[in-house]
């Protein structure tokens, strides 16, 4: 499951061996401190004007991940709902270093931080926190002894730390900028004894540390109980019963210079928590161990691997012929069929790439009898044909992709019509977003589909409008979490 953490773990081990010297670390902290002094003045009006909410979120079992091709997560789904509430598009930025999250907020690189954050007095000095989303305790994560399955509770407790007093002298691994570090420092005073607090780099996540405990690489770490409970489903060998704190608030963080955003969030959160939809969402991620277990254990989950679908190897191979990032082609196939090779539409389109019979016949296919590789092969050849057409007109590759996608969805003629309408009505005919896409939307109105420059008549333009936007949006999610790879890596993965 955690092969993709190997490089991080190596770096972490080098750090614990003392290979990285103190002056370098001190210099880094000084630089971070200077950067943190910068402040942003972006508030709700600026966010609504640009129609984009930029959120910093961590890739974890509870916050944000990809499962069977779909972006998911408790905090992600809440963010989606809030962005819609303020009429803004949600842009996700994935946390790379938890020690730098507040610096990024202060410098205006993001508008909000959503990473299962515990509210502490130290953090309140730096940022403003919303009303709490949930309450949870901090717990000690430790590995159960060998043969624990056959032990009764009393016998098991003999082998485990069950009191905070017993943490004296124990080596516990946490990030320095985490609330766990602060809690352990305070706990030393409470128990009047030294705890061996071992600092780890900011790019080592809590869930990676839990995995290290489970695999016997480190003895202890600290986690929020809600996160620990989800991870215990995958790692039954860990114990999370020893609490080291009272219940604490988990909330989102915003810049101190964004009072209007804070007020809007607080009103929205209070309203959300009274709805049945919120209860369903909370239960989905925290009260459904079977569902959580399936998501964690699936090889098509970004939590446990780097695969999007069972057809990644084919997608990677054919994306090379097309000249696309394989994750873009994967996003398109998800849009077409949700990776269901037996999918069939009301119009008779079948297979992974949902080619209609008339188009499929050109490529020698019987759509409903096609195999996954035949569907991807034919669909890719059709995309290449569309790309060749548009390459003579739209020279920018990134822009051309949107025209190709729209043409695949609704037909080349309708997109040509929309481009001609864009020329007539003063829009840029070579730009899709906010230009040609607006005219294809209007092709469902008689004034436009009866225009002399239109050759293909009526078009339900909302479909290609959403089609392009949803594929490109999902592609951004895939880029956030799923590594770019090559065919050899995937093939080795399959052996």
matplotlib code that plots the C-alpha trace (Angstrom):
import matplotlib.pyplot as plt

x = [0.0, 2.6, 5.3, 4.9, 6.0, 9.5, 11.4, 9.9, 10.7, 14.3, 14.6, 13.0, 15.4, 18.4, 17.1, 16.6, 20.2, 21.4, 22.8, 21.0, 22.9, 21.2, 22.4, 20.6, 17.4, 17.7, 18.3, 15.1, 13.1, 14.4, 13.4, 9.9, 9.5, 10.2, 7.8, 5.1, 5.3, 3.8, 0.0, -2.7, -5.7, -7.9, -11.4, -14.8, -15.5, -12.2, -12.9, -16.4, -15.1, -12.6, -15.2, -12.6, -12.1, -8.6, -8.4, -5.3, -6.2, -4.4, -4.5, -5.8, -8.6, -10.8, -9.9, -9.4, -8.5, -9.4, -11.5, -12.4, -11.8, -13.8, -12.5, -13.9, -13.4, -15.3, -13.6, -13.5, -17.3, -18.0, -15.7, -17.5, -20.8, -19.5, -17.9, -21.2, -22.9, -20.8, -21.0, -17.3, -15.3, -13.3, -9.6, -7.8, -4.1, -2.8, -0.6, 3.0, 4.5, 2.2, 4.7, 4.2, 0.4, -0.1, 2.6, 0.8, -2.4, -0.7, 1.0, -2.3, -1.5, -4.6, -7.8, -8.6, -6.8, -8.8, -6.6, -8.3, -6.8, -7.0, -7.7, -4.9, -4.0, -0.7, -2.4, -5.1, -2.3, -1.5, -4.9, -8.6, -10.6, -14.1, -16.8, -15.8, -16.7, -16.3, -14.7, -12.1, -9.4, -5.7, -4.8, -1.6, -1.0, 0.9, 1.4, -0.2, 2.1, 2.6, -0.3, -2.6, -5.6, -5.5, -5.1, -8.0, -8.2, -6.4, -3.4, -3.3, -3.3, -0.2, 1.7, 0.4, 0.7, -2.6, -1.7, -0.1, 2.3, 3.7, 4.8, 7.8, 10.9, 8.9, 10.0, 7.1, 7.3, 5.4, 5.8, 7.0, 4.4, 1.6, -0.9, 0.4, 3.9, 2.4, 0.3, 3.3, 5.3, 2.5, 2.0, 5.6, 4.8, 1.6, 3.4, 6.6, 8.7, 10.5, 9.0, 11.4, 9.7, 11.2, 10.5, 9.7, 9.6, 6.5, 5.9, 5.5, 1.7, -0.1, -1.3, 2.2, 3.3, 0.4, 1.5, 5.1, 3.8, 1.7, 4.6, 7.0, 9.2, 8.6, 7.1, 4.6, 2.9, -0.1, -3.2, -6.7, -9.1, -11.3, -8.4, -6.9, -10.2, -10.5, -6.9, -7.4, -9.8, -6.8, -4.3, -6.1, -2.7, -2.6, -4.1, -5.7, -7.5, -5.1, -6.3, -3.7, -6.1, -9.7, -11.9, -10.6, -12.1, -11.4, -12.0, -10.9, -8.4, -8.6, -6.4, -6.8, -7.4, -10.5, -13.3, -16.1, -15.0, -14.9, -18.4, -19.7, -18.1, -19.4, -23.0, -22.8, -21.2, -23.9, -26.6, -25.0, -24.7, -28.5, -29.2, -29.7, -27.2, -24.4, -25.3, -25.2, -21.8, -20.3, -21.5, -20.2, -16.6, -16.6, -19.4, -19.2, -16.3, -17.2, -17.2, -14.0, -12.4, -13.3, -11.9, -8.7, -8.0, -8.9, -6.0, -8.0, -7.8, -5.1, -4.8, -3.3, -1.8, -1.4, -4.0, -7.2, -8.9, -8.3, -7.4, -4.6, -2.0, -4.1, -4.9, -1.2, -0.2, -2.9, -2.4, 1.1, -0.3, -2.7, 0.0, -2.1, -1.3, -2.8, -4.7, -6.6, -7.6, -8.6, -10.8, -12.5, -13.2, -14.5, -16.9, -18.0, -18.5, -17.3, -14.8, -17.7, -16.9, -20.5, -22.0, -24.7, -26.4, -29.9, -28.5, -26.9, -23.3, -21.4, -18.2, -15.6, -15.5, -19.2, -18.8, -22.1, -22.7, -22.2, -18.8, -17.7, -18.5, -15.9, -13.3, -14.5, -16.2, -19.4, -19.9, -21.8, -19.5, -16.3, -13.6, -12.0, -8.9, -10.9, -13.0, -10.0, -8.2, -11.2, -11.9, -8.3, -8.1, -11.2, -9.7, -6.5, -8.7, -10.4, -7.1, -5.7, -8.7, -8.4, -4.6, -5.0, -7.1, -6.3, -2.5, -2.4, -2.4, -4.0, -6.8, -7.2, -7.9, -11.2, -12.3, -11.5, -13.4, -16.4, -16.3, -16.1, -19.1, -21.5, -20.0, -17.6, -20.2, -21.9, -18.5, -17.7, -21.2, -20.4, -17.1, -18.8, -21.3, -18.4, -16.9, -20.2, -20.9, -17.4, -16.1, -12.6, -13.2, -9.9, -10.7, -13.2, -13.9, -16.1, -16.0, -17.0, -18.5, -21.0, -22.2, -22.6, -24.9, -27.0, -27.4, -30.5, -32.3, -34.0, -32.4, -29.0, -29.6, -31.5, -28.6, -27.3, -23.7, -25.1, -25.1, -26.0, -29.1, -30.3, -27.9, -28.5, -25.4, -25.5, -24.2, -20.9, -20.5, -20.6, -18.7, -15.6, -15.7, -16.2, -13.4, -10.9, -11.9, -11.5, -8.2, -6.9, -7.9, -6.0, -3.0, -3.3, -3.0, -2.2, 1.5, 2.4, 3.8, 5.0, 3.9, 6.7, 5.8, 2.2, 3.1, 5.5, 2.7, 0.5, 3.0]
y = [0.0, 2.5, 1.9, 5.4, 6.7, 5.0, 8.1, 10.1, 7.3, 7.2, 10.9, 10.7, 8.0, 10.0, 12.9, 10.8, 9.6, 13.2, 13.4, 16.8, 19.3, 21.8, 25.0, 24.1, 23.4, 26.6, 28.6, 27.0, 28.0, 31.5, 31.8, 30.3, 32.8, 35.8, 34.4, 34.1, 37.8, 38.5, 39.0, 38.8, 41.1, 38.7, 38.5, 37.2, 40.0, 39.4, 35.6, 36.1, 38.6, 36.1, 33.3, 31.0, 29.7, 28.3, 25.7, 24.0, 20.4, 17.3, 14.0, 11.7, 9.2, 11.9, 15.1, 14.4, 11.4, 9.7, 6.5, 4.6, 7.7, 10.1, 12.8, 12.2, 13.2, 14.7, 18.1, 18.1, 17.5, 20.3, 22.6, 21.9, 22.7, 26.0, 27.1, 26.5, 28.5, 31.6, 31.0, 30.2, 27.4, 25.3, 25.0, 22.5, 22.8, 19.7, 20.1, 19.3, 20.4, 20.6, 22.9, 25.5, 25.6, 28.9, 30.6, 29.8, 31.2, 34.4, 35.0, 34.7, 31.6, 30.0, 31.4, 28.6, 25.6, 22.5, 19.7, 18.3, 21.2, 21.2, 24.7, 25.7, 29.0, 29.1, 28.7, 31.3, 33.9, 33.2, 32.6, 32.8, 29.5, 28.8, 27.3, 23.7, 21.1, 18.2, 17.5, 14.9, 13.8, 13.2, 9.6, 7.6, 5.3, 2.2, -1.3, -4.2, -7.1, -10.3, -12.7, -9.9, -11.6, -14.4, -12.0, -10.9, -7.2, -7.3, -9.2, -6.8, -3.8, -5.2, -4.7, -1.3, 2.3, 3.0, 6.1, 9.4, 9.0, 6.0, 8.1, 9.2, 8.4, 7.0, 8.0, 9.6, 10.8, 13.9, 17.0, 20.0, 22.4, 20.0, 20.3, 16.9, 18.4, 21.2, 18.8, 16.5, 19.6, 20.5, 17.0, 16.8, 19.5, 17.8, 14.5, 16.2, 13.9, 14.0, 12.6, 11.8, 13.9, 13.1, 15.7, 14.5, 16.6, 18.5, 16.3, 13.2, 13.0, 11.7, 8.7, 7.9, 7.9, 5.6, 3.2, 3.3, 2.4, -0.4, -1.8, -1.6, 1.1, 3.6, 2.8, 5.6, 8.6, 10.8, 11.3, 12.8, 10.0, 10.4, 9.9, 7.1, 5.2, 5.2, 4.0, 1.3, -0.3, -1.0, -1.5, -3.7, -4.2, -0.7, 0.4, 3.9, 3.7, 5.8, 9.4, 12.2, 15.1, 16.2, 16.7, 19.5, 21.5, 20.6, 23.6, 25.4, 28.3, 31.6, 34.6, 37.2, 39.8, 37.9, 38.7, 38.5, 35.1, 33.9, 35.3, 33.6, 30.3, 30.4, 31.1, 28.3, 25.8, 26.4, 25.9, 22.8, 21.1, 21.2, 19.4, 15.7, 15.9, 16.8, 13.8, 11.6, 13.0, 12.7, 9.1, 8.3, 9.0, 8.4, 6.0, 3.5, 1.2, -1.1, 1.7, 3.2, -0.2, -0.7, 2.7, 2.2, -1.3, -0.7, -0.6, 2.0, 4.4, 7.1, 6.3, 2.9, 3.3, 5.3, 3.6, 5.2, 2.2, -1.4, -0.1, 2.2, 0.3, 0.5, 4.2, 5.0, 3.2, 4.9, 8.3, 8.2, 7.8, 10.7, 12.9, 13.5, 13.1, 9.7, 11.2, 13.4, 10.4, 8.6, 11.5, 11.4, 7.6, 8.1, 10.7, 8.4, 5.2, 5.4, 2.7, 0.3, -1.7, -2.8, 0.7, 1.5, 4.8, 5.6, 6.4, 3.0, 4.0, 1.2, 0.4, 2.3, 5.2, 5.1, 5.3, 5.4, 2.7, 5.0, 6.2, 2.8, 1.1, 3.4, 1.7, -1.8, -2.2, -3.7, -1.3, -3.7, -6.6, -4.6, -5.4, -2.7, -2.5, -2.3, 0.5, 2.5, 1.8, 3.0, 5.9, 7.0, 6.8, 9.0, 11.5, 11.6, 12.3, 15.2, 16.5, 16.6, 18.6, 21.2, 21.4, 23.3, 25.9, 25.9, 25.9, 26.0, 22.4, 23.0, 25.0, 22.5, 19.7, 21.3, 21.6, 17.9, 16.9, 18.9, 17.4, 13.9, 14.6, 16.4, 16.1, 18.1, 20.0, 21.5, 22.7, 24.3, 26.0, 27.3, 28.7, 30.4, 32.0, 33.1, 34.9, 36.6, 37.7, 39.1, 36.2, 34.6, 31.6, 30.0, 30.0, 27.6, 28.8, 31.9, 32.1, 29.2, 27.3, 30.2, 30.0, 26.2, 26.7, 29.1, 26.5, 25.2, 28.6, 29.1, 32.5, 30.8, 27.4, 29.1, 31.5, 31.4, 30.5, 27.4, 24.3, 21.5, 23.1, 22.5, 21.3, 20.6, 22.7, 22.2, 18.7, 19.6, 22.6, 20.5, 17.6, 19.7, 21.4, 18.2, 16.3, 19.1, 19.6, 15.9, 15.9, 18.6, 16.4, 13.5, 15.7, 16.7, 13.2, 10.6, 10.7, 11.0, 7.7, 5.6, 2.3, 0.3, 1.3, 0.2, -3.0, -3.9, -3.1, -5.7, -8.6]
z = [0.0, 1.0, -1.7, -2.9, 0.5, 0.1, -0.8, 2.0, 4.5, 3.4, 3.8, 7.2, 8.3, 7.2, 9.2, 12.4, 11.9, 12.1, 8.6, 8.1, 10.2, 12.6, 10.8, 7.7, 9.6, 11.6, 8.3, 6.9, 10.0, 9.8, 6.2, 7.0, 9.7, 7.4, 4.8, 7.5, 8.2, 4.7, 4.7, 2.1, 1.8, -0.2, 1.3, 0.2, -2.3, -4.1, -4.1, -5.5, -8.1, -9.5, -9.0, -7.6, -4.0, -3.5, -0.8, 0.7, 1.7, 2.6, 0.7, 3.4, 4.1, 5.6, 3.7, 0.0, -2.2, -5.5, -5.3, -8.5, -10.6, -8.4, -6.1, -2.6, 1.1, 4.0, 3.8, 0.0, -0.3, 2.3, 0.4, -2.8, -1.2, 0.3, -3.0, -4.7, -2.0, -2.8, -6.5, -6.9, -8.6, -6.2, -6.9, -4.8, -3.8, -2.1, 1.1, 0.3, 3.7, 6.8, 8.4, 5.7, 5.5, 7.5, 5.6, 2.3, 3.8, 5.0, 1.7, -0.2, -2.1, -0.8, 0.7, 3.2, 4.8, 5.3, 6.7, 9.8, 11.8, 15.6, 17.0, 19.5, 21.2, 19.3, 16.0, 16.9, 17.0, 13.3, 11.7, 12.3, 12.7, 11.7, 13.9, 14.6, 12.1, 14.6, 18.0, 18.6, 21.0, 20.4, 20.9, 21.1, 18.2, 19.2, 17.8, 19.5, 20.6, 18.7, 19.3, 20.3, 18.6, 21.3, 24.3, 26.5, 27.3, 30.6, 29.1, 26.1, 28.4, 30.2, 26.9, 26.0, 27.3, 29.0, 31.1, 30.0, 33.0, 31.2, 28.3, 30.3, 28.3, 25.3, 21.8, 20.0, 16.4, 15.3, 13.1, 15.1, 13.7, 14.5, 17.4, 18.6, 19.2, 21.3, 23.3, 24.1, 25.2, 27.6, 28.7, 29.9, 32.4, 33.5, 34.2, 35.4, 33.2, 29.9, 26.8, 23.9, 21.2, 17.8, 15.1, 11.5, 8.3, 7.4, 4.3, 6.4, 7.0, 10.1, 8.1, 7.0, 10.6, 11.5, 8.8, 10.2, 13.6, 12.1, 10.2, 13.3, 11.8, 14.7, 18.2, 18.7, 17.1, 17.9, 15.8, 16.0, 17.0, 14.0, 11.6, 13.7, 13.8, 10.0, 9.7, 12.2, 9.7, 7.4, 10.3, 12.9, 14.6, 15.9, 19.2, 19.5, 22.9, 24.9, 24.8, 25.6, 25.4, 26.1, 23.1, 20.8, 18.0, 14.4, 12.1, 8.9, 8.9, 7.1, 7.0, 9.7, 7.0, 5.7, 8.2, 5.6, 4.4, 8.1, 8.8, 5.6, 6.5, 10.1, 9.0, 6.4, 8.7, 11.4, 8.8, 7.4, 10.7, 11.1, 7.8, 7.2, 4.3, 6.7, 8.9, 5.9, 4.8, 8.3, 8.6, 5.2, 6.2, 10.0, 10.9, 8.0, 8.7, 5.8, 3.3, 4.7, 4.6, 0.9, 0.0, 1.9, 0.7, -2.9, -5.4, -7.2, -4.3, -4.2, -0.5, -1.3, -4.7, -7.9, -10.0, -11.3, -13.0, -14.1, -17.5, -16.6, -18.6, -21.8, -21.2, -20.7, -23.9, -26.0, -24.5, -25.9, -29.4, -28.8, -27.2, -24.0, -20.4, -19.5, -16.6, -19.0, -21.2, -18.0, -16.9, -20.3, -20.1, -16.6, -17.9, -20.7, -18.8, -15.2, -16.4, -16.9, -20.1, -20.4, -20.2, -22.8, -23.4, -24.5, -28.0, -28.3, -27.5, -25.8, -24.1, -22.2, -24.7, -25.6, -29.3, -31.2, -33.8, -36.9, -35.7, -34.3, -37.7, -39.4, -37.2, -37.8, -34.4, -33.2, -30.3, -28.0, -28.6, -28.1, -25.6, -23.4, -25.5, -28.8, -27.3, -26.2, -29.5, -31.6, -29.3, -29.4, -33.2, -33.4, -31.0, -33.1, -36.2, -34.4, -33.1, -36.7, -37.8, -35.0, -35.1, -38.4, -36.7, -32.9, -32.6, -28.8, -27.7, -24.3, -25.9, -28.7, -26.2, -25.2, -28.8, -29.3, -26.2, -27.2, -30.7, -29.4, -27.2, -29.5, -33.0, -35.0, -36.9, -33.8, -32.5, -35.9, -35.7, -32.2, -33.4, -36.4, -33.9, -31.7, -34.7, -35.5, -31.9, -31.1, -29.0, -29.5, -31.8, -30.7, -27.0, -25.5, -21.9, -21.8, -25.6, -27.9, -25.0, -24.4, -28.0, -28.0, -25.0, -27.1, -29.9, -28.1, -28.8, -32.2, -32.8, -32.8, -34.3, -37.2, -37.8, -41.4, -40.1, -38.4, -40.6, -38.1, -36.5, -33.0, -30.3, -26.6, -25.8, -22.0, -22.5, -24.2, -22.0, -18.9, -20.5, -21.2, -17.8, -15.8, -17.6, -17.2, -13.6, -12.8, -14.7, -12.2, -9.3, -10.9, -11.3, -7.7, -6.3, -9.0, -10.0, -13.7, -14.6, -17.5, -19.0, -17.5, -14.0, -14.5, -16.1, -13.3, -10.9, -12.6, -12.4]

ax = plt.figure().add_subplot(projection="3d")
ax.plot(x, y, z, "-o")
ax.set_aspect("equal")
plt.show()
